[in-house]
Amino acid sequence: MDTLPKQFSSMSMSDAASRAPVRRSPRMTLPLPPDVDRNPRLQFYGVAVSEEWLRKYGEDHMILDGQKRNDLTLIFHAVNVLQRLTKIQDLAVEATSYDPVTFPDISPWDDGSVVVLAVCSTEWESYKCRPSQRKVDKLARLTGQTPKWWVDFNPPSYYM
């Protein structure tokens, strides 16, 4: 049978170019950190938050049914909610080294790291997919933190 059924006879193919383009917010203007060529460690752009803040945010945005949630569940939920509210698809939980001067109000994790909610990194694939300024501004408002570049807690050998 070489012919299409009758119900398909009125269909036509459309040219993809004739469709209206999908409007995307422009990527945020974000210069790479000045020492990116000299620093062997990956760097992340985002906001630093405490473990306590993440747990509390997760708890505040979870429907509690009388069950106690563990810390990991609350933290995962917090990141999930932030990702949904900001529409930052690649929001990642990364880590930077604790410094009491930089983080006077944040306690480090047991390994000496601090959580960074990263929107991109200095890796080219991540950097070129960075979100719009509007989305990053919303993340900053929700966390009460100013985004900046953070040096990765893990050494380069961690990724090999």
N, C-alpha and C positions, 0 to 999 in steps of 0.2 A: 504494500500500500504506500503510494508516493504522495498522497495528499493529506493535508491536515483536516481534522474534523471540522464541521461547519461552524461551530461556536468560536473557533480560533480565526476564522477568515476575516473578521473585522479588526483584528489586532494589528498593530504596526510597531515597528521597532523605532525607538526614539534615540536620538543622538545625545550621548551623555554631555556633550558640550552645551547643549541647549538648556540643560537644567540649571537652576539657580545654584551658585556655589554655596557651600556650607560656610556660614560666617563663624570664624574662630576668633577668639580674643588674641591679640598679638602677644607673642612671648615677651616676658619682662625684659627690660634692658638691664643687663647684669654683667659688669666687667668681671673677668676672671681675677682671682686673687693675685696680687703683684708678684708673689714668690712661687707661682705655680710651676715654673720651669725648674726651679732650684730645689723644691721640696719633693722628696720621693714619696711622701704619703698622699693618699687621696684626700681631697677636701670636699666638705659638704656645705651647701647653703641651706640654712634653715634656722629654726629656733631651738634653744636649749630649754628643757623643762625638767623639773624634778620628778623622781619616781612617785613621790607623794602626790604631786599635782596630777599626774596621769591617772593614778588610782582614784583620786577624788573625782576627777572629770568623768571617768568611766562609771563610777558609782552614781554620780548625779544624773547621768544620761541613760541609765539602765532601769528598766522596769523591774523593780525588786518585788519578788513574790514571797518574801519571808526567808528565802534561802540565802545563806552567806556565800559570796563569790570569792574565789581566790584572787590574789594580786595579779597574776598573769592574765586571768580572764578580764579583770577590770581594765588593765592596761591595753589589752588587745581591743576591747570594746571602745575605749577612749580614742585610740588611733582610727578605728573604723568610723566612728562618729565624726571626727575631725576631717577625715578624707571625704566623707559624704557631704558635710556642710560646706567645705571649701571647694569641692569638685577638683581637688588636686589628685589626679589619678595615680601618680607615682610617689605619693607621700610615703616616706620610708623612716623606719626607726634606726638610727645610727648612733654612734658613740664618739665622744671626744674625751680627752684627758681632763680630770678634775684639777682645778686650780682655785684655791680659796679666795684669791683676789678677784678673779673673774666671776666666781660663783659664790658670793658671800651668803646667799640664802638657800643654796642647794647642797644637799648632802650627796656624796658620791655613792655609787653602787659598791658592792663588796670588792670588785676588781679595780676600783679607782676611776671609773668612767662616769660620764654624765650623758643622759639621753639627748639626742638632737633629732627633732622632727625635720627631716631633710626633704627639700623639694627638688633638688638636683645635686649632682656632684661635678667635679672637674673632669670626669670621664666624658669624652666627646658625645657619645650616644645619650647620656643623661643630660648633659648641658644643653644640647640642641633641642631637647624635649621639655625644657623648663616651662613652668606654667605662666599665666599672665600675671601682671602686677596686681590686678584686682583680687585674684585668688590668694596671692601671697599676703596682701594687706589684710584679707579676711582671717587668714591663719594667725597673723600677728595680733589682730584684735581679739580673737578667741583665746589665745594663750597669754596675752598681755606681755609678750616678748618681742624684741626687735630682731628680725632675721639678719644673719651675717654669715661669713665663711668660717667654718670650723675645721680644724685638722683632725683627720681620722685617728681614733684611738688605736686601731690595729696597725701593725707594721706592714710594709708592702709584702713581706713573705707570707702573711696570713692569706693572701689571695692567690698564692701559687700552688 
